[in-house]
Amino acid sequence: NNDEITNLFRGTDNIRKSRGNNPYFGITVERAGIPENAIALKFITSKGEQRAIHYHDIMSPMDFDGVGKIVLSTPRIVATIEGQDLGELFDYIIEHRVKWISEPQSSFVEVEAGKPQVTGVRFEALN
């Protein structure tokens, strides 16, 4: 399927290889109807900095306020993802399918109404 190939390798940006068409996150592929799980969740800041958290380090509970804030905790940091309509993104995180989450690279990114939009990612170190 040509659409699947296009979505799998968006552009030439290797850090964002994944399936899907949301500019804020990418998900793993499905093979024979079975979704693959990601090993780690990569965060990309608006400046291009990257940080990854292995899914096995994320502790329960994972929190979602129902609209625009997801909080993921590990033994060393708390990652907060802020935006709009983040329910779909939260569901994919629960399934370990999100490969990367990106802050907007510009303020002019357009996303279909009702689709997840990430406005920022913050990290808080735990001591």
N, CA, C and O of each residue as an XYZ file, in Angstrom:
508
protein
N       0.841     -1.175      0.000
C       0.000      0.000      0.000
C       0.889      1.240      0.000
O       1.700      1.415      0.909
N       0.749      2.095     -0.996
C       1.586      3.287     -1.126
C       1.386      4.266      0.007
O       2.348      4.894      0.449
N       0.136      4.418      0.502
C      -0.100      5.331      1.633
C       0.661      4.878      2.855
O       1.227      5.701      3.574
N       0.684      3.571      3.105
C       1.398      3.048      4.264
C       2.897      3.314      4.136
O       3.548      3.672      5.117
N       3.443      3.141      2.943
C       4.872      3.400      2.737
C       5.163      4.879      2.943
O       6.161      5.227      3.575
N       4.309      5.758      2.422
C       4.491      7.199      2.606
C       4.450      7.559      4.077
O       5.297      8.318      4.549
N       3.493      7.037      4.804
C       3.368      7.345      6.219
C       4.496      6.736      7.037
O       4.877      7.290      8.068
N       5.024      5.628      6.605
C       6.082      4.964      7.351
C       7.378      5.753      7.289
O       8.104      5.822      8.280
N       7.675      6.339      6.165
C       8.921      7.083      6.008
C       8.612      8.501      5.567
O       8.779      8.850      4.398
N       8.165      9.310      6.502
C       7.823     10.700      6.215
C       9.074     11.501      5.921
O       9.956     11.595      6.775
N       9.173     12.069      4.760
C      10.277     12.963      4.442
C      11.632     12.301      4.608
O      11.764     11.085      4.471
N      12.625     13.103      4.899
C      13.980     12.589      5.059
C      14.461     12.687      6.498
O      15.640     12.461      6.771
N      13.574     13.017      7.415
C      13.941     13.219      8.808
C      13.970     11.874      9.528
O      12.922     11.373      9.937
N      15.149     11.285      9.689
C      15.273      9.948     10.273
C      14.789      9.870     11.714
O      14.350      8.803     12.143
N      14.851     10.961     12.479
C      14.417     10.875     13.870
C      12.913     10.751     13.989
O      12.410     10.448     15.071
N      12.184     10.974     12.918
C      10.729     10.893     12.971
C      10.166      9.765     12.105
O       8.993      9.816     11.736
N      10.961      8.754     11.771
C      10.442      7.630     10.997
C       9.392      6.912     11.825
O       9.652      6.510     12.959
N       8.219      6.754     11.263
C       7.133      6.072     11.954
C       5.925      6.040     11.043
O       5.982      6.482      9.896
N       4.846      5.518     11.560
C       3.604      5.465     10.812
C       2.677      6.548     11.342
O       2.786      6.948     12.501
N       1.779      7.018     10.512
C       0.817      8.023     10.922
C       1.118      9.342     10.243
O       2.144      9.495      9.581
N       0.215     10.292     10.413
C       0.413     11.569      9.744
C       0.277     12.753     10.692
O       0.084     13.878     10.230
N       0.370     12.544     11.980
C       0.311     13.636     12.932
C       1.713     14.217     13.099
O       2.653     13.465     13.358
N       1.882     15.532     12.958
C       3.223     16.118     13.060
C       3.786     16.124     14.471
O       4.958     16.446     14.665
N       2.965     15.771     15.469
C       3.398     15.823     16.861
C       3.831     14.478     17.431
O       4.514     14.439     18.454
N       3.451     13.382     16.795
C       3.869     12.075     17.296
C       3.804     11.043     16.186
O       3.080     11.208     15.204
N       4.578      9.968     16.358
C       4.577      8.864     15.413
C       4.342      7.558     16.145
O       4.777      7.382     17.283
N       3.651      6.646     15.485
C       3.348      5.356     16.107
C       4.023      4.228     15.337
O       4.479      4.405     14.207
N       4.072      3.077     15.972
C       4.682      1.906     15.365
C       3.773      1.344     14.277
O       2.592      1.684     14.194
N       4.341      0.488     13.455
C       3.588     -0.127     12.366
C       2.821     -1.348     12.869
O       3.083     -1.869     13.953
N       1.876     -1.783     12.056
C       1.164     -3.028     12.310
C       1.587     -4.012     11.230
O       1.680     -3.661     10.054
N       1.835     -5.218     11.634
C       2.176     -6.275     10.686
C       1.157     -7.397     10.861
O       0.986     -7.949     11.948
N       0.490     -7.712      9.760
C      -0.570     -8.726      9.770
C      -1.625     -8.391     10.822
O      -2.165     -9.280     11.480
N      -1.914     -7.085     10.973
C      -2.946     -6.650     11.908
C      -2.520     -6.606     13.356
O      -3.328     -6.285     14.228
N      -1.262     -6.922     13.633
C      -0.764     -6.921     15.016
C       0.179     -5.730     15.186
O       1.201     -5.647     14.505
N      -0.163     -4.798     16.103
C       0.707     -3.631     16.285
C       2.019     -3.997     16.971
O       2.047     -4.803     17.901
N       3.104     -3.390     16.493
C       4.396     -3.575     17.151
C       4.464     -2.636     18.356
O       3.831     -1.580     18.367
N       5.229     -3.027     19.358
C       5.465     -2.173     20.509
C       6.793     -1.457     20.336
O       7.743     -2.009     19.781
N       6.847     -0.230     20.815
C       8.090      0.524     20.804
C       8.888      0.180     22.055
O       8.311     -0.157     23.090
N      10.194      0.261     21.964
C      11.063      0.008     23.115
C      11.184      1.251     23.972
O      11.196      1.175     25.200
N      11.275      2.401     23.312
C      11.461      3.657     24.033
C      10.587      4.735     23.416
O      10.136      4.615     22.277
N      10.359      5.778     24.177
C       9.596      6.935     23.747
C      10.562      8.109     23.640
O      11.143      8.532     24.640
N      10.733      8.636     22.423
C      11.671      9.735     22.182
C      10.910     11.057     22.199
O       9.829     11.174     21.623
N      11.492     12.048     22.869
C      10.944     13.395     22.897
C      11.869     14.301     22.103
O      13.089     14.223     22.247
N      11.299     15.164     21.261
C      12.075     16.090     20.440
C      11.589     17.499     20.762
O      10.410     17.807     20.582
N      12.490     18.354     21.236
C      12.101     19.717     21.580
C      12.041     20.580     20.323
O      12.496     20.178     19.253
N      11.475     21.761     20.475
C      11.392     22.694     19.353
C      12.776     23.131     18.882
O      12.931     23.595     17.752
N      13.782     22.984     19.745
C      15.167     23.319     19.384
C      15.891     22.145     18.745
O      17.032     22.293     18.307
N      15.249     20.974     18.681
C      15.865     19.793     18.094
C      16.556     18.888     19.094
O      17.097     17.850     18.712
N      16.552     19.261     20.375
C      17.146     18.400     21.403
C      16.278     17.156     21.569
O      15.063     17.204     21.376
N      16.915     16.044     21.929
C      16.183     14.788     22.064
C      16.458     14.138     23.417
O      17.553     14.252     23.968
N      15.452     13.460     23.933
C      15.577     12.683     25.166
C      14.667     11.470     24.999
O      13.572     11.588     24.447
N      15.105     10.319     25.465
C      14.301      9.100     25.342
C      14.092      8.467     26.709
O      14.959      8.515     27.582
N      12.922      7.876     26.866
C      12.583      7.134     28.076
C      12.179      5.737     27.626
O      11.317      5.592     26.760
N      12.790      4.711     28.201
C      12.366      3.347     27.895
C      10.988      3.110     28.505
O      10.716      3.505     29.639
N      10.136      2.463     27.734
C       8.783      2.188     28.230
C       8.819      1.395     29.538
O       7.969      1.601     30.404
N       9.789      0.495     29.691
C       9.808     -0.321     30.912
C      10.132      0.515     32.146
O       9.924      0.052     33.268
N      10.642      1.746     31.964
C      10.919      2.626     33.097
C       9.711      3.463     33.515
O       9.700      4.015     34.615
N       8.703      3.564     32.664
C       7.522      4.361     33.003
C       6.705      3.617     34.053
O       6.358      2.449     33.881
N       6.406      4.318     35.142
C       5.701      3.712     36.271
C       4.197      3.993     36.189
O       3.770      5.003     35.630
N       3.423      3.099     36.745
C       1.985      3.313     36.885
C       1.752      4.150     38.133
O       2.510      4.047     39.098
N       0.735      4.958     38.124
C      -0.183      5.211     37.026
C       0.365      6.242     36.058
O       1.162      7.103     36.429
N      -0.074      6.142     34.813
C       0.167      7.183     33.817
C      -1.073      8.073     33.887
O      -2.195      7.568     33.881
N      -0.884      9.373     33.953
C      -2.005     10.276     34.185
C      -2.357     11.098     32.952
O      -1.481     11.581     32.235
N      -3.651     11.245     32.724
C      -4.189     12.090     31.665
C      -5.367     12.852     32.240
O      -6.260     12.240     32.827
N      -5.398     14.178     32.088
C      -6.469     14.983     32.668
C      -7.738     15.001     31.820
O      -8.702     15.680     32.174
N      -7.754     14.269     30.711
C      -8.936     14.189     29.870
C      -8.955     15.184     28.729
O      -9.834     15.117     27.870
N      -7.999     16.112     28.701
C      -7.991     17.117     27.645
C      -6.585     17.392     27.124
O      -6.271     17.065     25.980
N      -5.729     17.999     27.968
C      -4.494     18.530     27.446
C      -3.247     18.327     28.270
O      -2.279     19.068     28.101
N      -3.234     17.340     29.166
C      -2.035     17.134     29.971
C      -1.860     15.648     30.291
O      -2.728     15.008     30.884
N      -0.692     15.122     29.870
C      -0.314     13.739     30.166
C       0.935     13.794     31.033
O       1.874     14.532     30.735
N       0.943     13.006     32.114
C       2.104     12.967     33.005
C       2.610     11.535     33.081
O       1.870     10.614     33.429
N       3.905     11.362     32.743
C       4.573     10.061     32.799
C       5.710     10.160     33.803
O       6.520     11.085     33.740
N       5.772      9.213     34.726
C       6.819      9.225     35.752
C       7.741      8.032     35.590
O       7.307      6.930     35.255
N       9.026      8.274     35.834
C      10.026      7.216     35.919
C      10.689      7.372     37.284
O      10.397      8.335     37.993
N      11.561      6.467     37.668
C      12.240      6.643     38.952
C      13.104      7.911     39.014
O      13.424      8.380     40.107
N      13.482      8.467     37.865
C      14.381      9.628     37.858
C      13.761     10.932     37.383
O      14.208     12.005     37.788
N      12.734     10.865     36.526
C      12.139     12.095     36.011
C      10.631     11.974     35.871
O      10.069     10.879     35.855
N       9.989     13.144     35.769
C       8.577     13.236     35.418
C       8.513     13.999     34.100
O       9.031     15.111     33.993
N       7.874     13.398     33.099
C       7.688     14.042     31.798
C       6.241     14.484     31.690
O       5.327     13.683     31.891
N       6.026     15.753     31.372
C       4.682     16.292     31.205
C       4.512     16.734     29.754
O       5.287     17.537     29.234
N       3.489     16.195     29.125
C       3.164     16.519     27.740
C       1.912     17.380     27.781
O       0.895     16.971     28.340
N       1.979     18.566     27.197
C       0.841     19.475     27.203
C       0.381     19.743     25.785
O       1.186     19.740     24.854
N      -0.915     19.975     25.619
C      -1.458     20.248     24.301
C      -2.966     20.267     24.325
O      -3.581     20.681     25.308
N      -3.566     19.811     23.222
C      -5.015     19.771     23.074
C      -5.425     18.427     22.490
O      -4.713     17.841     21.675
N      -6.583     17.953     22.921
C      -7.149     16.715     22.369
C      -6.161     15.554     22.431
O      -5.948     14.868     21.431
N      -5.558     15.329     23.592
C      -4.489     14.331     23.725
C      -4.971     12.909     24.021
O      -4.150     12.033     24.292
N      -6.258     12.666     23.976
C      -6.788     11.333     24.284
C      -6.227     10.228     23.403
O      -5.838      9.174     23.906
N      -6.180     10.454     22.110
C      -5.652      9.449     21.177
C      -4.170      9.185     21.458
O      -3.731      8.035     21.451
N      -3.406     10.244     21.705
C      -1.988     10.088     22.031
C      -1.830      9.281     23.315
O      -0.980      8.392     23.378
N      -2.626      9.569     24.332
C      -2.556      8.832     25.593
C      -2.853      7.352     25.380
O      -2.174      6.496     25.948
N      -3.855      7.049     24.572
C      -4.183      5.645     24.288
C      -3.016      4.919     23.625
O      -2.718      3.777     23.976
N      -2.355      5.569     22.675
C      -1.198      4.959     22.024
C      -0.027      4.783     23.003
O       0.707      3.798     22.918
N       0.146      5.725     23.920
C       1.209      5.582     24.927
C       0.931      4.369     25.809
O       1.836      3.583     26.090
N      -0.301      4.217     26.239
C      -0.677      3.064     27.073
C      -0.351      1.751     26.371
O       0.058      0.784     27.013
N      -0.532      1.719     25.061
C      -0.264      0.518     24.270
C       1.210      0.371     23.884
O       1.565     -0.574     23.180
N       2.076      1.289     24.333
C       3.516      1.275     24.008
C       3.748      1.390     22.505
O       4.654      0.752     21.968
N       2.936      2.199     21.822
C       3.035      2.312     20.368
C       3.628      3.624     19.902
O       3.950      3.760     18.722
N       3.783      4.600     20.793
C       4.315      5.893     20.378
C       5.832      5.808     20.328
O       6.470      5.434     21.312
N       6.412      6.155     19.177
C       7.867      6.121     19.009
C       8.488      7.463     19.357
O       9.577      7.511     19.928
N       7.809      8.554     19.020
C       8.334      9.878     19.309
C       7.206     10.873     19.511
O       6.107     10.721     18.976
N       7.511     11.903     20.305
C       6.613     13.035     20.520
C       7.452     14.282     20.283
O       8.565     14.399     20.796
N       6.916     15.206     19.508
C       7.670     16.404     19.155
C       6.911     17.667     19.518
O       5.703     17.771     19.305
N       7.645     18.626     20.072
C       7.091     19.956     20.241
C       6.977     20.576     18.852
O       7.681     20.157     17.933
N       6.104     21.564     18.685
C       5.987     22.194     17.362
C       7.285     22.878     16.955
O       7.934     23.540     17.764
N       7.649     22.707     15.697
C       8.851     23.347     15.174
C       8.557     24.788     14.755
O       9.478     25.588     14.593
N       7.277     25.117     14.581
C       6.867     26.490     14.294
C       5.453     26.656     14.834
O       4.797     25.680     15.199
N       4.996     27.887     14.879
C       3.650     28.146     15.392
C       2.586     28.007     14.311
O       1.411     28.279     14.558
N       2.986     27.589     13.121
C       2.056     27.509     12.001
C       1.719     26.085     11.590
O       1.316     25.859     10.449
N       1.873     25.122     12.486
C       1.544     23.735     12.178
C       0.021     23.576     12.246
O      -0.607     23.940     13.241
N      -0.558     23.032     11.185
C      -2.002     22.821     11.159
C      -2.317     21.351     11.318
O      -1.710     20.497     10.671
N      -3.276     21.064     12.188
C      -3.723     19.702     12.432
C      -5.241     19.703     12.357
O      -5.891     20.665     12.768
N      -5.797     18.631     11.834
C      -7.241     18.477     11.728
C      -7.886     18.660     13.100
O      -7.361     18.177     14.103
N      -9.012     19.351     13.144
C      -9.731     19.591     14.399
C     -10.026     18.273     15.101
O     -10.425     17.299     14.463
N      -9.830     18.247     16.405
C     -10.082     17.047     17.195
C      -8.917     16.081     17.260
O      -8.967     15.104     18.007
N      -7.866     16.335     16.488
C      -6.670     15.484     16.508
C      -5.690     16.022     17.545
O      -5.685     17.221     17.820
N      -4.862     15.157     18.122
C      -3.914     15.596     19.144
C      -2.940     16.665     18.643
O      -2.409     16.586     17.535
N      -2.727     17.663     19.495
C      -1.763     18.722     19.217
C      -0.902     18.911     20.457
O      -1.424     19.192     21.536
N       0.392     18.764     20.317
C       1.323     18.948     21.429
C       1.832     20.382     21.383
O       2.297     20.851     20.345
N       1.740     21.079     22.521
C       2.261     22.442     22.586
C       3.588     22.517     23.349
O       4.355     23.464     23.176
N       3.852     21.522     24.187
C       5.109     21.535     24.930
C       5.348     20.258     25.702
O       4.419     19.516     26.021
N       6.618     20.019     25.996
C       7.025     18.876     26.804
C       7.994     19.412     27.870
O       8.950     20.122     27.556
N       7.730     19.062     29.118
C       8.593     19.496     30.219
C       9.106     18.278     30.980
O       8.422     17.259     31.082
N      10.317     18.398     31.509
C      10.918     17.334     32.310
C      11.280     17.893     33.667
O      11.826     18.990     33.776
N      10.969     17.124     34.708
C      11.315     17.490     36.060
C      12.126     16.346     36.662
O      11.664     15.207     36.727
N      13.345     16.671     37.102
C      14.206     15.644     37.712
C      13.722     15.350     39.117
O      13.360     16.261     39.863
N      13.715     14.080     39.476
C      13.381     13.668     40.843
C      14.667     13.402     41.612
O      15.582     12.760     41.095
N      14.737     13.877     42.806
C      15.953     13.665     43.610
C      15.764     12.586     44.629
O      16.687     12.283     45.386
